[in-house]
C-alpha cells in the first residue's frame, strides 16, 4: 500500500532514532506503571537488547501507556494500536473479538496484519511497513483517530512522520511527552561525552 519515498525514509530515520528514547523513558516510568512493566516482562531480555524489531514492538505497545488518554474502565488502550497475540491463536478468532475498532496492527507470530473495519486490509512481515500502512488506512478511508490511542497516533504523525497539524500542536499531553523524550536524549548525549 505505501511505497518508500521521502516520507518513508523520514519515517524510518525518525522511528529508528525515537524507539530507543521511548524505551529509555519507559524504563524510567515502569516502576510507577504496572502496565508498562507487564509489557517488558512479555519479551525476552536478549531480544530486547539485540533486536530492533522487538524494541519497535515494545515501543509501539507501550506508547499508549506513556501518552495516555482518559479511557472507560475495562478498555485496554494498547489493543487499539498494536495488538499482540500468540502464534497459536487464529486470525478469525481475534477478528471476532475486535469488532468495531478503528485501524490497528494485529501481530500474530511474525505477521503484522492491518485490520480495518474488522477485515484484514493487508499483511506484512515488517512492523515498520505495517505502521506506515495503518496510517495510510486512516488517511485513505478518512477515519478519525481512535480516542483510546489518539495521543500516541498524534505523536507518530507529528514527530515520527513530521506531519504536524492543529491537533498535535494543541495537545499539552503530547508536548509534555516530547519534552520528556528530549530530556532522555540530552541525558543520553551527556553520558556519551562523560
BANUBA-602389 format. One record per residue: residue in one letter; x, y, z of N, C-alpha, C in turn. Coordinates in Angstrom, 3 decimals. Example, Ala and Ser with C-alpha at 12.3 -4.5 7.8 and 13.67 -1.06 7.14 Angstrom:
2
+---+----------+----------+----------+----------+----------+----------+----------+----------+----------+
: r :      n_X :      n_Y :      n_Z :     ca_X :     ca_Y :     ca_Z :      c_X :      c_Y :      c_Z :
+---+----------+----------+----------+----------+----------+----------+----------+----------+----------+
: a :   13.190 :   -5.690 :    7.800 :   12.300 :   -4.500 :    7.800 :   13.200 :   -3.300 :    7.800 :
: s :   12.850 :   -2.250 :    7.080 :   13.670 :   -1.060 :    7.140 :   12.900 :    0.030 :    7.870 :
+---+----------+----------+----------+----------+----------+----------+----------+----------+----------+
//
This chain:
194
+---+----------+----------+----------+----------+----------+----------+----------+----------+----------+
: r :      n_X :      n_Y :      n_Z :     ca_X :     ca_Y :     ca_Z :      c_X :      c_Y :      c_Z :
+---+----------+----------+----------+----------+----------+----------+----------+----------+----------+
: x :    0.822 :   -1.187 :    0.000 :    0.000 :    0.000 :    0.000 :    0.872 :    1.260 :    0.000 :
: x :    1.804 :    1.373 :    0.941 :    2.707 :    2.524 :    0.976 :    4.023 :    2.095 :    0.350 :
: x :    4.497 :    2.886 :   -0.614 :    5.788 :    2.592 :   -1.210 :    6.788 :    3.615 :   -0.711 :
: x :    8.039 :    3.194 :   -0.588 :    9.048 :    4.069 :    0.011 :    9.341 :    5.284 :   -0.858 :
: x :    9.319 :    6.418 :   -0.226 :    9.672 :    7.686 :   -0.852 :   10.316 :    8.529 :    0.236 :
: x :   10.338 :    9.830 :    0.057 :   10.925 :   10.702 :    1.067 :   10.242 :   10.569 :    2.413 :
: x :    8.909 :   10.450 :    2.414 :    8.159 :   10.307 :    3.663 :    8.535 :    9.011 :    4.372 :
: x :    8.654 :    7.938 :    3.602 :    9.008 :    6.641 :    4.206 :   10.418 :    6.674 :    4.792 :
: x :   11.339 :    7.301 :    4.076 :   12.707 :    7.399 :    4.572 :   12.750 :    8.235 :    5.852 :
: x :   12.016 :    9.346 :    5.840 :   11.942 :   10.220 :    7.015 :   11.337 :    9.457 :    8.191 :
: x :   10.274 :    8.718 :    7.912 :    9.635 :    7.906 :    8.935 :   10.640 :    6.920 :    9.531 :
: x :   11.334 :    6.182 :    8.676 :   12.287 :    5.171 :    9.165 :   13.383 :    5.809 :   10.002 :
: x :   13.952 :    6.894 :    9.516 :   15.015 :    7.570 :   10.270 :   14.511 :    8.036 :   11.632 :
: x :   13.344 :    8.663 :   11.645 :   12.792 :    9.154 :   12.909 :   12.378 :    8.010 :   13.832 :
: x :   11.791 :    6.957 :   13.272 :   11.364 :    5.819 :   14.091 :   12.575 :    5.139 :   14.719 :
: x :   13.611 :    4.915 :   13.918 :   14.831 :    4.268 :   14.419 :   15.480 :    5.102 :   15.520 :
: x :   15.453 :    6.419 :   15.394 :   16.078 :    7.255 :   16.432 :   15.194 :    7.421 :   17.669 :
: x :   13.879 :    7.315 :   17.520 :   12.984 :    7.523 :   18.661 :   12.668 :    6.258 :   19.454 :
: x :   12.728 :    5.101 :   18.837 :   12.417 :    3.862 :   19.567 :   13.285 :    3.718 :   20.819 :
: x :   14.616 :    3.881 :   20.723 :   15.423 :    3.768 :   21.948 :   15.063 :    4.813 :   23.005 :
: x :   14.697 :    6.019 :   22.575 :   14.303 :    7.066 :   23.531 :   13.001 :    6.693 :   24.234 :
: x :   12.047 :    6.154 :   23.471 :   10.777 :    5.720 :   24.059 :   11.027 :    4.628 :   25.089 :
: x :   11.908 :    3.674 :   24.742 :   12.202 :    2.574 :   25.672 :   12.913 :    3.072 :   26.923 :
: x :   13.866 :    3.976 :   26.762 :   14.570 :    4.516 :   27.933 :   13.608 :    5.286 :   28.847 :
: x :   12.725 :    6.069 :   28.246 :   11.734 :    6.784 :   29.046 :   10.811 :    5.781 :   29.742 :
: x :   10.429 :    4.738 :   29.050 :    9.547 :    3.719 :   29.637 :   10.218 :    3.015 :   30.810 :
: x :   11.507 :    2.729 :   30.680 :   12.239 :    2.090 :   31.781 :   12.210 :    2.988 :   33.007 :
: x :   12.328 :    4.295 :   32.801 :   12.276 :    5.237 :   33.921 :   10.901 :    5.261 :   34.589 :
: x :    9.853 :    4.992 :   33.816 :    8.491 :    5.083 :   34.354 :    7.921 :    3.734 :   34.780 :
: x :    8.569 :    2.638 :   34.429 :    7.931 :    1.341 :   34.680 :    7.789 :    1.006 :   36.162 :
: x :    8.578 :    1.630 :   37.021 :    8.396 :    1.423 :   38.460 :    7.067 :    1.997 :   38.933 :
: x :    6.615 :    3.049 :   38.245 :    5.348 :    3.689 :   38.605 :    4.173 :    3.179 :   37.766 :
: x :    4.452 :    2.360 :   36.767 :    3.401 :    1.956 :   35.844 :    3.435 :    0.442 :   35.655 :
: x :    2.524 :   -0.258 :   36.314 :    2.473 :   -1.717 :   36.233 :    2.243 :   -2.213 :   34.813 :
: x :    1.416 :   -1.503 :   34.043 :    1.120 :   -1.934 :   32.677 :    2.378 :   -1.919 :   31.810 :
: x :    3.219 :   -0.904 :   31.979 :    4.480 :   -0.834 :   31.235 :    5.388 :   -1.986 :   31.654 :
: x :    5.468 :   -2.250 :   32.942 :    6.284 :   -3.369 :   33.437 :    5.831 :   -4.690 :   32.838 :
: x :    4.522 :   -4.890 :   32.758 :    3.982 :   -6.136 :   32.203 :    4.373 :   -6.322 :   30.739 :
: x :    4.374 :   -5.241 :   29.980 :    4.777 :   -5.332 :   28.573 :    6.231 :   -5.786 :   28.488 :
: x :    7.110 :   -5.171 :   29.252 :    8.519 :   -5.564 :   29.228 :    8.696 :   -7.021 :   29.625 :
: x :    7.899 :   -7.504 :   30.562 :    8.021 :   -8.889 :   31.036 :    7.628 :   -9.917 :   29.984 :
: x :    6.874 :   -9.526 :   28.979 :    6.453 :  -10.487 :   27.957 :    7.526 :  -10.748 :   26.902 :
: x :    8.610 :  -10.011 :   26.952 :    9.684 :  -10.157 :   25.971 :   10.946 :  -10.694 :   26.630 :
: x :   11.707 :  -11.468 :   25.875 :   12.986 :  -11.988 :   26.348 :   14.004 :  -10.848 :   26.396 :
: x :   14.794 :  -10.800 :   27.468 :   15.768 :   -9.717 :   27.623 :   16.774 :   -9.679 :   26.474 :
: x :   17.201 :  -10.849 :   26.002 :   18.165 :  -10.879 :   24.894 :   17.561 :  -10.290 :   23.618 :
: x :   16.263 :  -10.525 :   23.390 :   15.597 :   -9.936 :   22.227 :   15.495 :   -8.421 :   22.369 :
: x :   15.209 :   -7.953 :   23.574 :   15.102 :   -6.512 :   23.812 :   16.434 :   -5.829 :   23.501 :
: x :   17.523 :   -6.463 :   23.890 :   18.841 :   -5.865 :   23.695 :   19.342 :   -5.974 :   22.259 :
: x :   18.942 :   -7.028 :   21.536 :   19.579 :   -7.321 :   20.257 :   18.696 :   -7.174 :   19.026 :
: x :   17.413 :   -6.969 :   19.179 :   16.523 :   -6.951 :   18.021 :   15.761 :   -5.635 :   17.936 :
: x :   16.015 :   -4.875 :   16.856 :   15.279 :   -3.625 :   16.685 :   13.792 :   -3.907 :   16.507 :
: x :   13.435 :   -4.970 :   15.816 :   12.020 :   -5.303 :   15.616 :   11.322 :   -5.507 :   16.967 :
: x :   12.008 :   -6.176 :   17.908 :   11.450 :   -6.358 :   19.249 :   11.351 :   -5.020 :   19.968 :
: x :   12.379 :   -4.210 :   19.875 :   12.357 :   -2.894 :   20.502 :   11.217 :   -2.042 :   19.939 :
: x :   11.038 :   -2.085 :   18.622 :    9.969 :   -1.318 :   17.985 :    8.598 :   -1.842 :   18.418 :
: x :    8.477 :   -3.144 :   18.566 :    7.212 :   -3.735 :   19.024 :    6.880 :   -3.257 :   20.435 :
: x :    7.875 :   -3.275 :   21.301 :    7.656 :   -2.808 :   22.678 :    7.284 :   -1.329 :   22.676 :
: x :    8.021 :   -0.537 :   21.902 :    7.742 :    0.903 :   21.845 :    6.307 :    1.162 :   21.391 :
: x :    5.872 :    0.444 :   20.376 :    4.519 :    0.642 :   19.869 :    3.470 :    0.154 :   20.864 :
: x :    3.795 :   -0.910 :   21.566 :    2.865 :   -1.459 :   22.546 :    2.713 :   -0.553 :   23.771 :
: x :    3.796 :    0.092 :   24.186 :    3.729 :    0.911 :   25.405 :    3.424 :    2.378 :   25.137 :
: x :    3.515 :    2.809 :   23.896 :    3.264 :    4.214 :   23.578 :    1.921 :    4.715 :   24.123 :
: x :    0.815 :    3.978 :   23.955 :   -0.454 :    4.463 :   24.530 :   -0.451 :    4.511 :   26.062 :
: x :    0.443 :    3.759 :   26.686 :    0.549 :    3.787 :   28.146 :    1.370 :    4.986 :   28.621 :
: x :    2.281 :    5.438 :   27.778 :    3.149 :    6.562 :   28.125 :    2.497 :    7.907 :   27.807 :
: x :    1.584 :    7.906 :   26.823 :    0.856 :    9.121 :   26.446 :   -0.637 :    8.784 :   26.558 :
: x :   -1.117 :    8.623 :   27.766 :   -2.490 :    8.118 :   27.925 :   -3.574 :    9.152 :   27.639 :
: x :   -4.742 :    8.616 :   27.350 :   -5.967 :    9.414 :   27.290 :   -6.906 :    8.816 :   28.318 :
: x :   -7.928 :    9.552 :   28.694 :   -8.889 :    9.014 :   29.651 :   -9.771 :    8.005 :   28.930 :
: x :   -9.717 :    6.762 :   29.380 :  -10.499 :    5.695 :   28.779 :  -11.557 :    5.190 :   29.742 :
: x :  -12.581 :    4.595 :   29.178 :  -13.588 :    3.948 :   30.013 :  -12.955 :    2.753 :   30.705 :
: x :  -13.480 :    2.405 :   31.869 :  -12.967 :    1.236 :   32.590 :  -13.135 :   -0.003 :   31.716 :
: x :  -12.142 :   -0.868 :   31.768 :  -12.192 :   -2.106 :   31.003 :  -11.654 :   -1.984 :   29.588 :
: x :  -11.381 :   -0.756 :   29.114 :  -10.832 :   -0.563 :   27.777 :   -9.315 :   -0.639 :   27.863 :
: x :   -8.725 :   -1.533 :   27.099 :   -7.272 :   -1.690 :   27.076 :   -6.754 :   -0.906 :   25.872 :
: x :   -6.249 :    0.286 :   26.147 :   -5.861 :    1.210 :   25.079 :   -4.847 :    0.611 :   24.115 :
: x :   -3.880 :   -0.133 :   24.641 :   -2.836 :   -0.656 :   23.765 :   -3.409 :   -1.526 :   22.653 :
: x :   -4.521 :   -2.192 :   22.905 :   -5.119 :   -3.061 :   21.889 :   -5.745 :   -2.276 :   20.744 :
: x :   -5.807 :   -0.972 :   20.857 :   -6.373 :   -0.142 :   19.798 :   -5.305 :    0.399 :   18.860 :
: x :   -4.061 :    0.066 :   19.107 :   -2.967 :    0.492 :   18.240 :   -2.190 :   -0.728 :   17.754 :
: x :   -1.749 :   -1.530 :   18.690 :   -0.896 :   -2.673 :   18.380 :   -1.307 :   -3.815 :   19.294 :
: x :   -1.902 :   -4.822 :   18.710 :   -2.489 :   -5.932 :   19.460 :   -1.646 :   -7.176 :   19.204 :
: x :   -1.054 :   -7.722 :   20.252 :   -0.164 :   -8.875 :   20.124 :   -0.881 :  -10.129 :   20.595 :
: x :   -0.817 :  -11.166 :   19.782 :   -1.393 :  -12.462 :   20.137 :   -0.348 :  -13.549 :   19.930 :
: x :   -0.552 :  -14.668 :   20.610 :    0.352 :  -15.812 :   20.475 :    0.204 :  -16.449 :   19.098 :
: x :    1.251 :  -17.179 :   18.685 :    1.249 :  -17.846 :   17.386 :    0.079 :  -18.809 :   17.214 :
: x :   -0.352 :  -19.411 :   18.310 :   -1.375 :  -20.457 :   18.232 :   -2.792 :  -19.910 :   18.034 :
: x :   -2.977 :  -18.606 :   18.173 :   -4.304 :  -18.007 :   18.055 :   -4.665 :  -17.844 :   16.575 :
: x :   -5.902 :  -18.157 :   16.249 :   -6.328 :  -18.000 :   14.854 :   -6.736 :  -16.554 :   14.587 :
: x :   -6.440 :  -16.118 :   13.389 :   -6.776 :  -14.767 :   12.961 :   -8.287 :  -14.543 :   13.053 :
: x :   -9.066 :  -15.511 :   12.648 :  -10.522 :  -15.399 :   12.681 :  -11.036 :  -15.191 :   14.101 :
: x :  -10.457 :  -15.897 :   15.069 :  -10.882 :  -15.754 :   16.469 :  -10.621 :  -14.336 :   16.975 :
: x :   -9.483 :  -13.782 :   16.619 :   -9.158 :  -12.421 :   17.060 :  -10.090 :  -11.411 :   16.391 :
: x :  -10.370 :  -11.615 :   15.119 :  -11.258 :  -10.689 :   14.414 :  -12.647 :  -10.654 :   15.044 :
: x :  -13.108 :  -11.792 :   15.553 :  -14.423 :  -11.840 :   16.201 :  -14.461 :  -11.015 :   17.481 :
: x :  -13.332 :  -10.959 :   18.195 :  -13.322 :  -10.221 :   19.461 :  -12.908 :   -8.765 :   19.310 :
: x :  -12.549 :   -8.339 :   18.125 :  -12.108 :   -6.954 :   17.921 :  -13.082 :   -6.181 :   17.032 :
: x :  -14.351 :   -6.432 :   17.201 :  -15.373 :   -5.750 :   16.410 :  -15.377 :   -4.247 :   16.667 :
: x :  -15.681 :   -3.508 :   15.620 :  -15.897 :   -2.057 :   15.702 :  -14.697 :   -1.266 :   16.213 :
: x :  -13.522 :   -1.686 :   15.839 :  -12.332 :   -0.901 :   16.192 :  -11.820 :   -0.173 :   14.965 :
: x :  -11.242 :    1.009 :   15.160 :  -10.579 :    1.695 :   14.047 :   -9.343 :    0.897 :   13.616 :
: x :   -8.663 :    1.315 :   12.567 :   -7.488 :    0.568 :   12.108 :   -6.482 :    0.322 :   13.231 :
: x :   -5.949 :   -0.894 :   13.250 :   -4.903 :   -1.242 :   14.210 :   -4.043 :   -2.341 :   13.626 :
: x :   -2.914 :   -2.580 :   14.265 :   -1.989 :   -3.634 :   13.838 :   -2.195 :   -4.833 :   14.741 :
: x :   -2.395 :   -5.978 :   14.131 :   -2.520 :   -7.240 :   14.852 :   -1.267 :   -8.061 :   14.565 :
: x :   -0.516 :   -8.367 :   15.609 :    0.714 :   -9.152 :   15.464 :    0.461 :  -10.575 :   15.953 :
: x :    0.523 :  -11.504 :   15.010 :    0.448 :  -12.927 :   15.338 :    1.697 :  -13.568 :   14.752 :
: x :    2.556 :  -14.069 :   15.626 :    3.815 :  -14.659 :   15.165 :    4.683 :  -13.618 :   14.499 :
: x :    5.121 :  -13.918 :   13.275 :    5.964 :  -12.992 :   12.520 :    5.166 :  -12.137 :   11.541 :
: x :    3.851 :  -12.195 :   11.622 :    2.999 :  -11.454 :   10.692 :    2.328 :  -10.278 :   11.386 :
: x :    2.284 :   -9.180 :   10.661 :    1.641 :   -7.965 :   11.139 :    0.474 :   -7.670 :   10.204 :
: x :   -0.736 :   -7.821 :   10.719 :   -1.942 :   -7.629 :    9.919 :   -2.518 :   -6.244 :   10.210 :
: x :   -2.858 :   -5.515 :    9.153 :   -3.544 :   -4.241 :    9.317 :   -5.030 :   -4.565 :    9.276 :
: x :   -5.723 :   -4.285 :   10.378 :   -7.143 :   -4.587 :   10.492 :   -7.919 :   -3.287 :   10.344 :
: x :   -8.838 :   -3.268 :    9.392 :   -9.700 :   -2.121 :    9.148 :  -11.116 :   -2.652 :    8.996 :
: x :  -12.031 :   -2.106 :    9.760 :  -13.434 :   -2.497 :    9.696 :  -13.591 :   -4.018 :    9.852 :
: x :  -12.845 :   -4.558 :   10.792 :  -12.884 :   -5.979 :   11.123 :  -12.467 :   -6.892 :    9.969 :
: x :  -11.686 :   -6.353 :    9.057 :  -11.178 :   -7.119 :    7.926 :   -9.659 :   -6.929 :    7.852 :
: x :   -8.965 :   -7.951 :    7.354 :   -7.527 :   -7.812 :    7.126 :   -7.341 :   -7.026 :    5.839 :
: x :   -6.789 :   -5.819 :    5.964 :   -6.528 :   -4.993 :    4.790 :   -5.285 :   -5.503 :    4.064 :
: x :   -4.242 :   -5.775 :    4.842 :   -3.022 :   -6.355 :    4.287 :   -2.183 :   -6.934 :    5.407 :
: x :   -1.227 :   -7.734 :    5.016 :   -0.331 :   -8.390 :    5.965 :    1.103 :   -8.087 :    5.560 :
: x :    1.936 :   -7.865 :    6.571 :    3.336 :   -7.529 :    6.329 :    4.216 :   -8.361 :    7.254 :
: x :    5.472 :   -8.497 :    6.890 :    6.451 :   -9.152 :    7.760 :    7.295 :   -8.134 :    8.503 :
: x :    6.989 :   -6.853 :    8.313 :    7.751 :   -5.777 :    8.943 :    6.813 :   -4.877 :    9.736 :
: x :    7.152 :   -4.643 :   10.991 :    6.352 :   -3.754 :   11.827 :    6.361 :   -2.334 :   11.275 :
: x :    7.497 :   -1.874 :   10.790 :    7.586 :   -0.516 :   10.248 :    6.656 :   -0.348 :    9.045 :
: x :    6.654 :   -1.327 :    8.142 :    5.738 :   -1.278 :    6.997 :    4.287 :   -1.282 :    7.471 :
: x :    4.001 :   -2.120 :    8.459 :    2.637 :   -2.214 :    8.981 :    2.193 :   -0.881 :    9.585 :
: x :    3.082 :   -0.230 :   10.309 :    2.749 :    1.049 :   10.930 :    2.454 :    2.113 :    9.870 :
: x :    3.275 :    2.175 :    8.863 :    3.026 :    3.128 :    7.778 :    1.705 :    2.829 :    7.076 :
: x :    1.444 :    1.566 :    6.837 :    0.210 :    1.192 :    6.153 :   -1.025 :    1.422 :    7.018 :
: x :   -0.895 :    1.273 :    8.332 :   -2.014 :    1.586 :    9.206 :   -2.342 :    3.081 :    9.101 :
: x :   -1.304 :    3.920 :    9.097 :   -1.539 :    5.358 :    8.939 :   -2.160 :    5.664 :    7.585 :
: x :   -1.708 :    4.977 :    6.561 :   -2.301 :    5.168 :    5.234 :   -3.782 :    4.803 :    5.259 :
: x :   -4.148 :    3.756 :    5.982 :   -5.557 :    3.351 :    6.076 :   -6.386 :    4.438 :    6.753 :
: x :   -5.857 :    5.027 :    7.826 :   -6.573 :    6.130 :    8.474 :   -6.823 :    7.253 :    7.465 :
: x :   -5.809 :    7.563 :    6.685 :   -5.909 :    8.667 :    5.734 :   -6.828 :    8.323 :    4.558 :
: x :   -6.579 :    7.199 :    3.909 :   -7.321 :    6.812 :    2.713 :   -8.814 :    6.658 :    2.998 :
: x :   -9.137 :    6.048 :    4.134 :  -10.541 :    5.819 :    4.460 :  -11.144 :    6.958 :    5.292 :
: x :  -10.359 :    8.026 :    5.487 :  -10.802 :    9.214 :    6.218 :  -11.433 :    8.853 :    7.567 :
: x :  -10.661 :    8.123 :    8.363 :  -11.116 :    7.661 :    9.672 :  -10.475 :    8.531 :   10.748 :
: x :  -11.282 :    8.996 :   11.679 :  -10.754 :    9.779 :   12.809 :   -9.920 :    8.851 :   13.697 :
: x :   -8.890 :    9.421 :   14.316 :   -8.060 :    8.620 :   15.209 :   -8.895 :    8.046 :   16.342 :
: x :   -8.581 :    6.835 :   16.698 :   -9.241 :    6.169 :   17.812 :   -9.013 :    6.985 :   19.077 :
: x :  -10.069 :    7.345 :   19.792 :   -9.882 :    8.153 :   21.004 :   -9.020 :    7.445 :   22.050 :
: x :   -9.015 :    6.117 :   22.052 :   -8.249 :    5.359 :   23.043 :   -6.738 :    5.545 :   22.874 :
: x :   -6.296 :    5.860 :   21.668 :   -4.857 :    5.995 :   21.411 :   -4.534 :    7.271 :   20.633 :
: x :   -5.384 :    8.253 :   20.758 :   -5.251 :    9.494 :   19.991 :   -3.876 :   10.145 :   20.164 :
: x :   -3.414 :   10.270 :   21.407 :   -2.132 :   10.940 :   21.649 :   -0.956 :   10.145 :   21.065 :
: x :   -1.010 :    8.834 :   21.146 :    0.047 :    8.004 :   20.568 :    0.083 :    8.175 :   19.047 :
: x :   -1.097 :    8.194 :   18.421 :   -1.161 :    8.375 :   16.969 :   -0.710 :    9.782 :   16.572 :
: x :   -1.073 :   10.780 :   17.364 :   -0.612 :   12.146 :   17.086 :    0.905 :   12.251 :   17.220 :
: x :    1.474 :   11.540 :   18.182 :    2.933 :   11.528 :   18.331 :    3.586 :   10.950 :   17.082 :
: x :    3.093 :    9.809 :   16.644 :    3.680 :    9.172 :   15.452 :    3.503 :   10.080 :   14.237 :
: x :    2.323 :   10.664 :   14.107 :    2.054 :   11.547 :   12.965 :    2.965 :   12.769 :   12.971 :
: x :    3.033 :   13.457 :   14.111 :    3.739 :   14.739 :   14.139 :    5.249 :   14.598 :   14.300 :
: x :    5.687 :   13.693 :   15.161 :    7.130 :   13.583 :   15.438 :    7.810 :   12.584 :   14.504 :
: x :    7.226 :   11.433 :   14.332 :    7.870 :   10.390 :   13.519 :    7.673 :   10.654 :   12.024 :
: x :    6.439 :   10.969 :   11.617 :    6.182 :   11.257 :   10.202 :    6.459 :   12.712 :    9.836 :
: x :    6.543 :   13.589 :   10.855 :    6.811 :   15.000 :   10.592 :    5.628 :   15.733 :    9.993 :
: x :    4.407 :   15.248 :   10.268 :    3.184 :   15.850 :    9.724 :    2.377 :   16.478 :   10.861 :
: x :    2.839 :   17.624 :   11.303 :    2.181 :   18.297 :   12.419 :    0.907 :   18.992 :   11.933 :
: x :   -0.142 :   18.945 :   12.752 :   -1.382 :   19.636 :   12.435 :   -1.883 :   20.357 :   13.681 :
: x :   -3.050 :   20.950 :   13.593 :   -3.599 :   21.717 :   14.716 :   -3.795 :   20.859 :   15.966 :
: x :   -4.240 :   19.597 :   15.786 :   -4.470 :   18.721 :   16.936 :   -3.173 :   18.440 :   17.684 :
: x :   -2.106 :   18.153 :   16.949 :   -0.835 :   17.855 :   17.611 :   -0.216 :   19.107 :   18.221 :
: x :   -0.405 :   20.244 :   17.582 :    0.140 :   21.497 :   18.127 :   -0.545 :   21.903 :   19.429 :
: x :   -1.831 :   21.556 :   19.567 :   -2.611 :   21.981 :   20.731 :   -2.613 :   20.968 :   21.878 :
: x :   -2.008 :   19.830 :   21.694 :   -2.073 :   18.783 :   22.714 :   -1.008 :   18.971 :   23.798 :
: x :   -1.400 :   19.379 :   25.012 :   -0.407 :   19.540 :   26.086 :    0.210 :   18.204 :   26.500 :
: x :   -0.553 :   17.139 :   26.414 :   -0.038 :   15.810 :   26.773 :    1.071 :   15.416 :   25.801 :
: x :    0.848 :   15.659 :   24.534 :    1.847 :   15.349 :   23.515 :    3.100 :   16.209 :   23.704 :
: x :    2.914 :   17.500 :   23.963 :    4.055 :   18.399 :   24.180 :    4.906 :   17.925 :   25.369 :
: x :    4.238 :   17.509 :   26.441 :    4.955 :   17.025 :   27.628 :    5.733 :   15.753 :   27.310 :
: x :    5.135 :   14.846 :   26.564 :    5.825 :   13.605 :   26.209 :    7.056 :   13.891 :   25.338 :
: x :    6.909 :   14.777 :   24.370 :    8.041 :   15.135 :   23.504 :    9.153 :   15.765 :   24.334 :
: x :    8.806 :   16.620 :   25.295 :    9.814 :   17.224 :   26.181 :   10.521 :   16.144 :   27.002 :
: x :    9.765 :   15.167 :   27.485 :   10.372 :   14.069 :   28.242 :   11.362 :   13.291 :   27.385 :
: x :   11.023 :   13.069 :   26.119 :   11.955 :   12.371 :   25.222 :   13.194 :   13.217 :   24.954 :
: x :   13.020 :   14.527 :   24.862 :   14.173 :   15.424 :   24.681 :   15.108 :   15.369 :   25.887 :
: x :   14.538 :   15.262 :   27.086 :   15.344 :   15.130 :   28.299 :   16.127 :   13.818 :   28.263 :
: x :   15.476 :   12.744 :   27.858 :   16.149 :   11.445 :   27.741 :   17.293 :   11.544 :   26.735 :
: x :   17.021 :   12.195 :   25.604 :   18.046 :   12.345 :   24.564 :   19.230 :   13.172 :   25.068 :
: x :   18.940 :   14.249 :   25.784 :   20.014 :   15.102 :   26.323 :   20.826 :   14.359 :   27.363 :
: x :   20.185 :   13.597 :   28.235 :   20.938 :   12.838 :   29.237 :   21.760 :   11.742 :   28.591 :
: x :   21.248 :   11.201 :   27.510 :   21.999 :   10.186 :   26.761 :   23.250 :   10.819 :   26.139 :
: x :   23.108 :   11.998 :   25.582 :   24.238 :   12.708 :   24.966 :   25.271 :   13.079 :   26.025 :
: x :   24.813 :   13.500 :   27.207 :   25.734 :   13.843 :   28.292 :   26.518 :   12.625 :   28.768 :
: x :   25.850 :   11.493 :   28.871 :   26.535 :   10.281 :   29.338 :   27.562 :    9.796 :   28.313 :
: x :   27.349 :   10.080 :   27.026 :   28.319 :    9.689 :   25.986 :   29.561 :   10.554 :   26.047 :
: x :   29.413 :   11.827 :   26.435 :   30.559 :   12.723 :   26.477 :   31.337 :   12.598 :   27.785 :
: x :   30.728 :   11.990 :   28.797 :   31.387 :   11.875 :   30.106 :   32.370 :   10.740 :   30.146 :
+---+----------+----------+----------+----------+----------+----------+----------+----------+----------+
//
